[in-house]
Amino acid sequence: MAFVFPPHPPAALPVAGSTDCFPVRRVFCVGRNYADHAREMGAADQAEGREPPFFFMKPGDAVVGGAGEIGVAYPPLTNNLHHEVELIVALGGGGANVAVDAAKDLIFGYAVGLDLTRRDIQ
């Protein structure tokens, strides 16, 4: 297969304590799952009918990784860039309609992530 220009390399992150890398295909996210943050963003409390968490995806190439200090380029007209520390659950397998008791067998490992959001356009 010929490409009109070279494709980006596959997204991957280093695995701690190993020379191997973890391939990143998609990033599944949960929003509005932390009550204090939901209130900060203007959502009502659970007792007042707070909206349930929602799910969305980001492409694997949205992930930036490496060692040491890492720079992340973002659009220069960003006026309100928020950061959130996230718990990452890295899945080594997948499926649909996985039984709750079988879900833990799909987990490869855990990591800490830093999510950046342009609140001025969110």
N, C-alpha and C positions, 0 to 999 in steps of 0.2 A: 504494500500500500504506500502510495506517495502522498506526502503532506505538502501543502503550499508553503508552509514554514514549519520549523521544528516545534512539536508539541511540548508543553511543559512536562517536566519529569513528574512521576506519580508523587502525591503527597505522602510523606512518611515522617515519623517522629522517632528519636532515639529511645531505646528501652534501657532504663537504668540498670547498671551492673552487667551490661551485655554489649557486644558489638553489633547486635541486630537492630533493625528498625521495625516499627509498627506501621503497616500501611493504613492510611486514612482514606476511606472512600466517601463517606458521608458523615455529617455531624447532626445528630438528633438533639433537639433542645427542648427544655420545658420552661415556659414562661409563667409568671404570676404564681409560682409555687411557694414563695417565701412571703409570709404575711406582712412583715415590716416593709419589705421592698415594694410589695403591691400597694400598701398604703402610701408610701413615698411617691409612687407614680400616679396617685389619685384614685385608686380603687377603693371601694367600700370594704368594711370589715365583714368577715364571714357571717356574723350574727345579723348584719344588715344586708345580706344577700350578695356577698362578694362573688365575683365571677370565678368559676373553677379554673385551674391551671389550663394552659393551652400548649400545644406542641407545634414545632416548626423545624425546618432543616436548614443547614448551611452546607455549601459544597466543601469537599475535603480540602480543596486548594485555598480555602479561607484560613486554614491552620498555618501558623507561623511557629517554627521551632528552631532550636539550636542550642548552643552552649554559650555561657557568658552573657554579656549585655546584648540585647536584641533590639534593633530599631524597627518600627512598624510605620510604613508610609500611610497616610490617610489624606483625603481631599483637603486642600488648603483653606477652603471656606467653612470648615467645621468650626462652629462656635461653642459647642457644648458636647465634649467627648467624655462619656462616663466609662468607668471601669468596674468590673465585678469579678471577684475571685469565685471560681466554679469548681465543683467536684466533677471530675471526668470519670466515667465508667467506660473502659475500653472493652468492646465485645470482640471475642475471638471467633464467634459463630453467630448465626442469625436464624431467623425463621419467622413464622407468623403464627399467631394464636398459641404461643408457648405457654405451657402450664407454669403457674407460679413456682412450684417446687423444682422445676427444671430450668428456670431462668438463670439461677446462679451458676449453672454449668457452662453458660455461654460467656461468662466474664473472663477476659484475659487478665485484666489488672485495673488499677486505679491511678489517677494522676491529678494534678492541680492545674487548672487553666485560668487564663485571664481573658475575660470577654470585654471587648471594646464596642461601645454603641454610640452612634451619633444621635444623641437625644434631640438635637435641633431639627432633625428631619424624620425622626421616628414617628 
